[in-house]
Amino acid sequence: MNRYIVLTGVMLKNFNLLNLRLGKSGKNPIRGILLSLLIFAAFLPMMLGIGSLAMVGYDVLFEIRQEGLILVTGFSISSLTIFFFGIFYVMSVFYFSKDIESLLPLPLKPSEILAAKFTVAMLYEYLTEAIFLGPILIGYGIASKAGLLYYLYGTLLFLALPVLPLVYASAISMLVMGFTNLAKNKDRFRIAGGITAMFLAVGINAFVTKLTSSTTSALELQKLLEQGNNSYAEIISGIFFSNRFAVLALLNSEVLKGFVNLALFMLICMLFVILFLSFGEGVYYKGVVGISEASVKRKKFSETELERYGRQKPVLRAYTIKELKLLFRTPVYFMNCVLTSLIFPLFIILPFIVQPDEMKELQGLSIYLSGERGSAIALAAAFGISVFVTSTNGIAASAISREGTNILVCKYLPVSYKTQITAKVLSGMSIGMVGTLSMLLTAAVFITVPAYLMLLIAVVSIFGIAFSSFAGILIDLNFPKLIWDNEQKAVKQNFNVVLNMLVSVLVAGIPIFTIIALHFTLWITLLTLVLVFGILDLLLYNILSTIGVRLFERIEV
């Protein structure tokens, strides 16, 4: 236990969870605290909205004695979110962190390393949980005028909820990564393993959700709702079966039944942790030993091939391809930057896999999109999605930080700073456009969208993607995070990515809200977005070409 506590403390310092320091010196905590407060202020409206919705929902559902549905929804959504994003956290913390090289020679058991890394991953999940579940628990407690025991039980459940989803995510990741060391090209197999683990997580959850929903007919659900007494909360099942006890513990917090269900929930969490650590003793080292090794492929070039590969290419094109190859070949960058842009179509497909009957309801949406008002809203919404997708991948916002201490090499290359900056922007734009187009094509499969509207969306999205990329690299030029000992810190623990997301969403959200509120027509919407963001893109490009170049010159490690 002592070794676990010490190891966890060292890892927390190493991962710098709160990331309150910015810049190369790391000696300005006030700026970091202010920026952390900015993050909280940015998410506060969303959290207040969720809490208010929970309070309003309580008043409605209390009339039919089914107010427990609010807690059911909160625990289910939070567990699913933790499970899904847990795949990324586990892959990054368990396998793609370079502290593994230092930990393996030490006299530590695999279970001790796993326990410490599992704790670090849980702390990441608390941030996600605080946004979704925290407001629901507080809103429900205020609306129901709950007592002290409710808030005490709620705090304990909040702390323990990520255990089961993270155990599932960790077990899937370890099973998949256990086979990667069998391959010669380990980087490629680890990328493939990460993709496989992610799709397994989505597939298992979709299958279980579909199976659960099919076992309860609409008539049975109606009878349960008519029974009252929160009967619907009694049938919670699926892979997160322990949530049933969590909901019942809160619904009966003032009586013995609540304590019994709380004890059962905690017991299940403890049991799964023990099983996970026992499972990890025999599996974890198989996937982590030799994690830093890389294969070398030797090939003898013919004279024709040598001439073809040695042919000079345009500098900007060559440097952009170099940036893209680095993103695709580095497992951490691929998982956290590229893959995050490509998984959004899953959010469109998943509901129809789970509930195929919902396909019929899309006919009305298709008719709405063909109208003037619907097409204008669709254009504005799609533009906002393109900005969000690009800002979340963090490619441009970490382009300078990813260079790390090798930033000095960039200064000796026979390539102008302006060209290097432009190439990094183009790499972020490329992945952003691929992510946006994949979402559009996926939506077009399920929804009948007019061809002209698809074309307008594709055109206008370029302006939003460019804005997010320009803003991201400008932020990273001002606050580069160059001191890191693993790639994970350069992207996942880089506050510049979060700051770029907030700036992009805020700047894009203002004109979108105006367009929807003032009932702009389709062509006025198109003209507004193109003019506003066309001007912003030109302005940011000029700033990068002048001030950005000077910032690049002054960067030191």
N, C-alpha and C positions, 0 to 999 in steps of 0.2 A: 504493500500500500504506500509506503514511503517513497519507493522508487517511482510509482505511478504519479504521485503528487508532484515530485520534483520534475519528472519528465514532462508532465502536462504544463507546469509553469514555464519551463524552458521553451516548449513549443508555442505557447501563447505569446511569449516575448518575440520569438522568431517570426511568427505569422503576423504579429502586430494587428490584431483584429480590428481595433477601432481606427487604426491608420490616421492618427491625429497629426502626424507630421507631414509637412509638405516641403518640396524643394530639396536641394542638395545638402543643405546644412542640417535640416531636421531640428533646428533650434528655435522654432517659432510656434510653440504650442497654442498660443492665443489664436493665431490664424486657423490652426486646425480645429480648435474648439468652436470657433465662429462658423466654420464651414460645416462642422457636424451639426450645429444648430440649424444651419440652412437646410440640411437634408431633412431634419426632423420637421421643420416648417413646411417643406415641400410635400411631405407625406401626411402632414396633419389634416389637411382638408379631406383626403381620402379616408383616413382613419375616422374622422368625425362623421363622414357620410355613412360608413359602415356601421358605426355605433348608433347613429340616428335611425338607420334602417332597421336595426335590431330592435330598437325601442318601439318603433311604429309597428313592426311585425308582431311584437309581443301583444300589443293591444288588440290586434285583429285576431290572432290565433288563440288568445286567452278566452275569447267568446265560445270557441268550440273545444276548449281544454286541450289544445295541442301546441301550446307554447314551446314545448320541448323541441319542436322542429327547428327552431332557431339555433339551439345548441347542436342539434344533429348536423345541420348545414355547416356551422362553423368548424366543428371537429373534422367533418368529412373533407371540406375544401382545404383546410390546413394540412391534414395528413397527406392528401394527394399532392399538394404543392411541395411539401417536405420530401416526399418520396421521389418525385420527379427531379427536382433540383438536387436532391441528395446524391444522385448518380454523379453529377458534375463535382460536387464537393468531395465525395469519397474518392473519385479518381484522382483529383488534384491533391488532396491531403494525404491519402494512403500511398499513392504510387508516383505521382509526378513531382513530389517535393524532394529536393536534393539533400535534405537532412537524413534521408534513408542511408546514404553512403556513410554517414558518421555514426548512425545508430546500429547498423548491422554488426560491426566488430565488437560492440559493447556487450557485457554479460547481462543482456536483457532477454526476457522471454518474449516470443511473438505476441502473447496476450497482453503483456505490459505495454508494448509499443502500440498495439491496436487500441487498448483502452484509452491511452493518452490521445491518440489521433481521433478516436471516436468522440471524445469530449470536445476537441477543437471543432470538429464538424458540427456537433450539436450547438455550440455557441453561435456559429454562422446561422443555423436554422432558427435560433431565437429571434433574430432580426426579422426574418420572414414571418415568423409566427406572430410577432408583435403587431405587424401591419394588418393581418387578416383575423386572427383569433382574439387578440387582446381587446379590440373595440367591441366585439360581439359579447365577450364575457362581461365587460363593464356595462355595456348598454342593457343587456339582459338583467344584470344585477340591479341597476337603477330602476328599470321598468317594473321589476318584480318586487322591489323594496326588500331585497334579500338581506339576510343577517350576516354577521361576522363569519360564521362557518362557511357560507357560500364563497366568500372571497378567499378564505384560507384554502378551501378545497380547490377553488379555481386556480390559485397560484401554484399549488402542488401539481395539478393536472397540466398546467401550462408548461412547467419545467420538465415533466415526464413525457409529454405527448410525442416529441420527436424520436423517442427511443425505438418504437416499433417500425415506423417508416424508414428510419436510418439503418436499422438492422437488415431489413429487406434489401435496401439499396446496397449496403455493404456486402451482403452475401452474394448478390447477383454480380457485383463488380469483382469480387475475389474469385468466383467461379470462372468468369470470363478471362480475367487477367492471368489466371493460373496456367492458361495455355499459351500465352504470348511468348514465354521464354523457349518454347519449342521451335520457334521460327528463327531463321537467320536474320531477317530484316525486322528487328524488334520494334523499331519506331512505327513502321507501317502496321504491324500486327497490334500494337497498343492502340493506335488510332482506330483500327477495325474493331478491337475489343471494346473500346469506349462506345463506338456507335452501336455495336451489338448489345451491350449492357443497357444503353438508353432505350433501344427498341424493345428489348425484353421487358423493361420496366413498364413502358407504355402498353405493350401487348398484354401483359399479365393483368394490369389494372383494368384495361378495356374488357378483357374476357370475364374477369370476376364481376365487374359492374354489370355487364350484359347478362351474365348468369343469374346474378342476384335480382335484377329487375324482371327477368323472365319468370322467376319463381313466384312472384306476387302479382296477381292479376289486378286490373283496374277495379274490379268489383270488390276484391278483398281489401284493397287500399281504402275504398270508400267506406267499407264496414268498419275498418280500423279508425278512420277519422270520426265516424259517427259514435264510436264507443267513448271517445273522450279519454280522460285520465292519461294523456300522453301515451296512448297505446302504440302510436307509430314509432316512438323511440325504442320500444321493446324489440323491434324486428331488425335493428341495425346489424348488418353482417358484412361479409366481404373480407378482404385481406386485413383490414384494420378493425378486426372484431372487438378489440379491447375498447374502442370508442363507445360501445354500448354501455359499459360499466362507468365510463367517465360521465356520460350524459345522465345516467341514473343517479350517480353520486351527487351531481349538482341539483338535480330535480328534487332530491330527498335529503338535502344537506342538513336539515334541522332534525332528522330522525335517525335511528340506528341503521336503517336501510342505506342511507347515504354513505355512512362510514364503512359499511361492509363492501359496497361497490367500489369505494375509493381504495380500500385495502386490496380488493381483487385486481383492480387496474394496476396498482403499484407492484403487486406480486407477479403479474404477467410481464410487466416491463423488466423486473429483476430476472425472471426466468429466461427471457429472451436475450438479455445481456450475457448471462452465464453461458447459454447455448452458443451465442455468437462468438464469445471469446474461446470456448472449447473448439468450435469449428475452425476459428482462425489459427489456432495452434498448429494445425496440420496443413493449412491451405495457404496462409498469407505468404510465407517465405518462398513458396514455389513461384509466385508471380512477381516478387519484389527482388529476389536475388539476381544480380546482373542487370538491374534496371538501367544503369548508365552505359551499358555496353552498346555499341553500334556496329553494324556490319559494313564491310567495305567490298564493293563490287568492282572487280577489275575487268576491263574490256579492252581488247586490242582494236584500235580504229584503223580502218583502211585509209588510203590517201584521199579518197573522195569524201568519206565521212569526216576526216580531220579538216578538210577544206570547208565543208559545210558548217561544222561546229565553230570553226575559227573565223567565219565570215562576220564582219562588223555589222552591228545592228544599231538602230537609233538609240541614243543614250537613255532617253526617257522611257522608251519601251522596254529596254533591257533591265533598267533598274526597277521598274514596276513589276516585271516578271520575277525578278530576284526577291522582291518583297512578298509576292504571292507564294512563291516556292517555300520561303521561310515559314509562312503561316501554315501551309499544308503539311510540311515535313516535321514540324515541331509538335509533338502530341499535345502539350499544354496549350499552345496557341490555337491549334485546330479545335480542341474541345471547347475552349472558352470564347474564341472569336469567330471561327468559321461555322462551327456546328450550331451555335446559338442562333445564327441567322437562318439556318436551314430547317430548324425544327418547328418554326411557326406554322407551316402547313398542317402539322399534326393536330394543332388545336382546332383546325377547321374540319379535319377528317374524323377525329375521335368521336364527336357527338353522334355522327351518322353511323359509325360502327356499333356504338353502344345502343342507340335507338334508331333503327332504320326507318321507323314510321315517321320520323321528323322530316324525311325527305318531302313528304306531301305538303308540308307547311311552307316549303320554299317557293311554291308556285306563286303565292301571294307576294313574296318578296321580289320575285322576278318581274311581276307586273308593276310593282312600285318603282323599280329601278328604271323601267322604260318611260316613266313620266318625267316631267321637267323638274319637279321638286325632288323626287327620289334620286335622279341622276346627279343633281347638284350636291346633295348630301353625300352620296356615294363617292363623288370625286374628292370632296373635302376630307371625308373619313379615310379614304385610301391614301391621300397625301399625308395625313397625320400618321398612318400606320407605317408608311415608308420612312418617315423621319424617326419614328420610334425603333423600328427594326435596325436601322443603320446606327443609331446611337447606342443600342444595347450591345452590338458586337464589339465595341471598344477598340476597333482596329486603328482608326485615326487618332483616338484619344490616348493610345498607348504607343504610338509609332516611334516616338523619340525615346520613351522609357524602355521599350523593348531592346534598344541598342545597349543599354547598361554601360558598363565600363568600356565597351568597344566603340562608344561614341567618338573617341579620339581617332579611330580608324576612318570614320566618315569624313573627318576633316582633312585627311591626307589623300583621299580618293580624287582622281582627276575628273570630278563631277561637281558642278556648281551646287551650292546650297539650295538654290531655288529649284533646280531639277530634282534633287533628293527629296525636298519637301513635297513637290508636286507628285512625285512617284508614290510617296507614302499616302497622299490623299487619294490618288487614283486606285490604289490597292483597296482602301476602305470603301470607296465608291463602288468598285467592282463587286465585292461581296454583298454590299447593301443592295445593289441592283438585282443580283441573283436571288437574294432572299425575298425581295419585294415581288419580283416576277414569279417566283415559285408560289407565293401566296395568291397572286392574281390568277394564275393558271389553275391552281387547286380550287379556288372559289368558283371559277368558270365551269368546272366539271359539275358542280352541284347547283349552281345558280345560272340561269340564262341571263347573261349580261350582253347588252348591245355591243357590237364590234367597235363602233366609234367611241363608246365610253371606255372600253378597255384601252384603246389607243391613247385617249386623252389622259387616262390615269397613268399609263406608262411614261408619257411625255412629261407631265407635271411632276411626277415622282422624282425625276432626275434633279429638279431644282431643290427639292427637300433633302435628297440624299447628299447632294453637293454641300448644302448649308451645314448639315450635321457633321460631315467630314472636315470641312474647313474650320468650323468652330472647335472640333475635337483636337485637331493638331495644333491649333493656336493655344488652346489651354495647356496641352502637353509641352509646348515650347516654353511657356511661362513657368510651369511647375514640373519639370521632368523628374521622374523617380528612377535615378540611375544606379543607386546602390541597392542591389538585391543579390541573393545567392541562389535563387531559383526562378525560373520563368513564371511560376505561379504568382509571385509577388508583383511582377511587372504588369500583369493584366487583372488578376482577380482581386488584388489588394491595392489597386491603384485608384485613388480617389478621383483622379482626372476623368475616369470612365463614368463615374456617378455624376460628376459635375457636368460633363457634356450631355448626359442624358437629361438632367434637369433643365439645362439651358435650352436644349433642342425642343423638348416637349413644351416648355413655357413659351418660347418664341413662336413655335408652330401653332400652339393652342389658341393664342389670342386671335389671329385672323380666322381660324377655323370656327371658333365660337361666334365671331362676328358674322361670318357667312351664314351660319345656321340660324342665328338669332334674327338677322335682318331679311331672311328668306331670299337670298341671292339666287338668280337663275343660273343655269349651267354655264353659259358663256361668260357671265360676269364673274362667276366663281373661278373659272379658268383664267380669265384676265387678271383678277386680283392676285391669285397665287403666283402666276408667272411674273407679274410686275414686282410684287413685294419681294419675293425670294430671288428673282433675277437680280434686282438691285443689291440685295444683301450678299449674294454670292460674288458679284463683281467687287463689292466693297471689301469683303473678307479676302478675296484673292489678291487684291492690291495691297492689303495689309500684310499678308503672308509674303508677298514678293519684296516688301521693303522692311517693315518692322520684324517680320518673321525671320528673314535672313539674318538680321542683326542679332536677334535672340539666339539663333543657331550658332552664330560666331562666338557668342559670350558663354555658351554652355561649357562647363568644366566638370570633371569628376572629382 
